[in-house]
Amino acid sequence: MKRQLLKNAVVYAETRKMDQGYVLIEGEKVADIGPMSRCPTDIEAEVIELSSRFSVIPGLIDVHIHGAAGADVMDATPSALHAMANALPAEGTTSFLATTMTAPSEQIEAALMNVARYMEQANGPGAAEVLGVHLEGPFLSPKRAGAQHPRHLADPDVSLFRRWQEAARGHIRLVTLAPERDGGLDLVAYLKKTGVVASIGHSDAVYDEVKAAVAAGVTHATHLFNGMRGIHHREPGVAGAVLMHDEVVCELIADGLHVAPPMVRFTYRNKGSDGLILITDAMRAKCLGDGKYDLGGQEVTVRDGEARLADGTLAGSVLKLADALRRVIDSTGCTLEEVIRMASWNPAKQLCVLDRKGSLRPGKDADVVVLDEQYEVAMTFCRGALAYRKQRKTQGAGRDGHEAH
């Protein structure tokens, strides 16, 4: 079994931070973590010499991403998921939920069946792991459709969801819906009963409707502030309601565009690091340049880092998750430990994969990211396999040729 030993870096383990520590990887798992004072010296391993300029953190988990590198989940092809899975480690993302869009039923079913096949046949180490599906639409409010195609929106329907879950072979893990629509609370209750995360999003609900939805089982809010009734001093709306309910974990697109930095700070002060999940909501233009692209059957123009429909509506993002970490730290003054919680621990906990993801601990998957002093990704390991390494000139190298300082 292959062993890899990362040495002399700042290590953010599950229970503590070590200013000079090591991480030992054996095969696909983390085998050991500790301070350099007890670093093993008598084992055969590929040694990766780092320094205190580097931080070793758990892999990031994106629970809301539509596409990247020219690919989109709705392409419904193995090559699209392969392209996404191989592009994401460059931004520190080691696992994700393949997120769908509002579309005709047959297109959604094709995407779901494709994800299921990919997970069962091609979801191996060395690339970001697909953890399942985030079904975003069509059970959304036409008043808050955003970039979701309004023609294909529909009332929440338990029987239709059951059919789609069967097509996905049980891999739908999270569903965004507007619970105020007819059938909304019934679907929320069914999702809770079957272990699927119910998320309020693209919703025009008022406070009392959100309160009823939380009572029925909503525990998640899709891209807070975006695609939902906002806060008003006489009606808290969806945004105000989810901020006031500790049961609800809120997604946040921290690209400086979807949510202004002062509102990111406001949200952090209200929900804390335990109540937030950083996402990208990225579309296929991520990793590419400006131009015209497709998202859910609608043309999107990307210019200067902004993705918009023809009417100016924001249409997802081209955000990289590691960039979101830096932006949140800059906006809030929070620590790296806290932002790791928002991008690794919380999503793993929400998806019930905390037994193998979300932190660095012996026995868990070796989803490991090395950040430099600017919090830029230097290396990413996906289940023990090196999936990305930043190329840069160095003064010297360790025994294995990796960067050493």
N, C-alpha and C positions, 0 to 999 in steps of 0.2 A: 504494500500500500504506500502510495507516494506521501511523503511528509514535506511540509514547508514551514519554515520558522521565520516569522517576522520579529525583528529585534530592535530594541533601543528607542522605540517610539512612545508617544503618549497614548495609552490604551484606555478606551472607554468600555470597560467590561460592564456586565449587567448590574453588578452591585457596587462598583467603585471605579474611580479613575486612578490610573497609575501613571505618574509622570515619566517613568522609565520602565517600560514593560515589554512583554513579548506575547505573541499569539502563536501557538502551534496548531497547524492544520494537518489532519490525517485523512486522506481521501476526500470525502465530501463534508466532513464534520470538523468542528472545532474540538481539538483534543485537550488543550490545556491553555491556560492564561495565567500570567502572574508577573510579579516584579522581576527585574533583571537579576536581582540577588539570588533568585532560585531558578534562573533560566537553565534548562538542560544543556549539557555540553557533550554528553556521551551517546547521542543518537545520530543516526544517519538522516539528514534532512537537507533540502535546498534552503540555504540561508539567505534571507533578504535583509540586508543591513539598512536600517533607517536611521533616524536621529530625532532629537526632541523637536525638530521643526515639523515633524509629521504626526498626525493623529490617526489612530486606527479605530474605526467606528463600525457598527453593524450596517449591513446593506439597507438601502432605502427602499420603501415599498410605496408604489403609486397606485392607489385604489381607483383613480379616475383618469384614464388616458385613452384617447381614441386612436391615435396614430403617431407615427414618427418616421423619418427617413423615407418619405414618399409612400408609406404604407398606411392602411387604415383597417381597423377591425372589420368594418362593413365590406371590405373587399372580399371577405369570406374565402380567402385562399391561405394555404399553409405558408406560402412565400411571404405574405404580408406579416403574419405573426413572427415568422423567422426574422424578417428585417427589423421589426420592432425589438424583438428579444436581443438581437445582436447590437443594436444601436444604443440601447438604454444604459448598459454598464458604463459608458463613457461619462454619464452624469451621476454615477453612483447608485443607480436603480438596479436592484438585483431580483425584484419580483414585482408583479403588477396584476391588476384586474383588466382584462380586455373589455373595453367599454363600448357598448353599441349606441346607435342613434335611432331616433324615431324614423320609421320607414315602413313600407308595405310589409305585411306579416311574413310573406315568403322570403323577403330579404333578411329580416331578423332571424328567421329560422335557419337560413343558410349560414349566417354568421355564427349562430349558436352551435350548430353541428360542426362547423369548421374548428371552433375553439375546442370542443370536446375531443375531436380527432387529434388535434395538435397536442393537447395535454396528455393523451394516452399514447401517442406515438413518437413525439419529437421534442418533449419538454425536458431535455437533458441538461447536465452541468455545462458551464462555460458560456452561458447566456442567461439573461433575465428569465426567471421562471414565471409562467402564466399560472396564477393561483385560482383563476376562475373568471367569471363574467360579472361585470357591472352592467345591469340592464337599465339604461337611461332612456326612458320613453318606451312606448308612446303614451303612458298613463299620466299625462302632464296637462297643465292648464293652458289653454290657448291665449290667455291674457299674459302669461309669463313664458311664452314659448322660446324666446331668445333665438338661438340658431337652429332649434329643432324644427323640422318641416311641419308647418301647421296643418297641412292637408291630411296627415296620417295620424294625428293625435286621436286618442280614444279614451273612453272611461275605463278605469281599472276593472279587470275581469279575472276572477280567480280561475275559471276554467281555461281561459286563454293562457294565463301564466303557467298553469299546470302542463299544458301542451308544450309550451316553450321550455319549461324545465326538463321535460322528458327529452326534447330534442337536444338539450344541452347535457344530457346524462347526469343531471343533478349538479352541474357546475355553476349555476347562477348563484352568486354569493351575496349580491347587494342589488337592490332595486330602488331606483328613484321614481317617486310618484307624487302627484298632487292629491293628498288624502281628502280634500274637500269635494272632489268629484264623486259622482254616484258610484258606489261600489268601493270607494277608497278605503274606508275603515275595515270593510270585509277583507280586502286584500292585505292590508297591514296585519290584521289578526292572523291570516293564513300564513304570511311570511314568518311572523314570530313563531307560530306553531311548528313550522318546518325548518327553523334554524337559519333563515335567510334574513340579512340585515335590511330593514325597511328604512328608507331615507326620504325625508321630505325635500322636495326640490321642484323648480319650475312650478311654483305653487302661489296662488293668490289668496291663500287662507288667511282668516283673521285669527286673533289670539285664541279665542275659545275653540275654534276648529283645530288649531295646532295642539292645544291642550288635550282635546279628545283623541287626537292622533297619537300623541305621546302615551296616553293611557292605554291605547290599543296596541302599542308596540313599536312606535317610531323611536329609534335610538341614534339616528344619523341625519345630518343635514348636508345636502349637496351644494357645493360651492357657495358658502355663506355670502349673503348680500346680492349675489348675482342670480337672476331668474327667480326672484321671490319678492313678495310684498315687503317693503322696507319698514323701517321704524318711523312711527309718527307719535307725537305726544298724546294723542287721543286714541290711538290704535297701534299697539306694539307690532302688529303684523307677524309674518313668519320670522323675520330676522330677530325682532325683539323677543319673540316667544322662545326660540331655540337658545338664545343667549341666556334666558332665565331658567331653562330646564337643564339641570346637571346631568340628566339621563342622556342628553343628546350631545354627541360628538360632532363638531362642525368641520367640514372641509374648508380649506382656504387656498385661493389662488394668489400666491404672494409674488406677483410679477411687477408690482408697482403700477399696474394699469387696471386690472379688474377690481382691486381694492386699494384705496389710497393708503400710503404708509401710516398716517395718523389713525386710520380706522383699523389697520392691522394691530397697532399698539393698543387701541381701545378694546379690541377683541381679545387680545392676549391678557390684558388686565382683568377682563370679565371671565373668560373661560379658563385661563391658565394653560400650562403646557399639557395637562391631562385631558383637556377638552377640545383639542385641535388636531386635525390631520392635514398636513400639507399635501397638496395635489398639483398636477400640472394642467389637467383638462386639455392636454396637447392634441393637436391634429397633425395630419400627415406632413405639413410643412416644417415641422420641427427637424432640425439638423440640415435643412435646406435653406435656400435663399428667398428673397422676395419673389413674388409672382402670383399667379392665379391657380387656385387649387379647388378641389371638391370636398365638401363636408356634408354628409347626409343628403346628397342630391342637390345641394345649393352651392353656387360659386362663391368662393372666399378669396379675397385679395389680401395678401400679406405684404406689408410695407413697414420697414423700420421696426420690426418686432411686433407689429400689431396685425391680428387676423380679424377681418371684418367682412360682413355681408355687404351687398350693394347699398343697402340703406344705412350702413354705418354700425349695425349691431355687431358687438363682439362675437366672434365665432371660435370659441376655444382659444388656445394659446400656442405659442412656440416655446414656452418656458421649459427650462431644464431644472430638475428637482434640486440638484446641488446649488443652483443659483437661488432657488427659493429659500434654502437654509440661510445663505448669506444675507438675503434681503430681510428675513425675519429678525436675525440677530441685529442688523443695522437699525431696523425700525423699532425694536422693542428693548434692546439692551439685554436680552435673555442670553443664557449661557449655551454653549454647544451641547451640554448634557440635555438641556430642555428642548432644544430643537431636534435632537436625536429622538427624543420621546415623541415629538409631533410627526416625524417622518419615518420612524421605524417601529417603536414599541406600540404606539396607539393603533396604527393600521393592523399590525399583527394581532393585537388583542381583539380588535373589532371583528376580524375575520376568523378568529378562533384558531390561529396558527402560531400562537405564542410559544407553544411547546417546541417549535423548531425554527422560528423566525423572530426578528424584532430586537434581538440583543446578542451580545457576544458572551457565550457561556459554554463550557464543555458539554458536548453532546448535541448542541444545536447545529443546524446547517452552517457551513463555513461561507456565509454571505458576508464578505469583509470588504470594507472600503478604506483606502489610505488617502487622507487629505493632507495637502501641504499647508504652509502657514497662512495662506490666503483662502483656505477652505476650498481650494480647487482640487478636483479628483486627480490623484496621481496613479492609483492602481485600484482595480476592482476584481474581486474574486467572487464567482457565482458557484456556490456549492463546491468550493475548493479548487475550482479551475480558474486560472487567470483569464479574465474576459476582456480586460482593458488595462493598458499601461501608457501613461503619457510619455511621449518622446521628448527628451530635453537633454541639453548638453550638461555634463557633470564634471566635477574636478577629479572624481575617482569612482571606483566601483567596488562592490563587494565581490566575494568569491564567485558568485553566480552571474556577475555582470550587471546586477541591478544597481540602481543609484545608491550611493553611500556618501554621507557627509559627516 
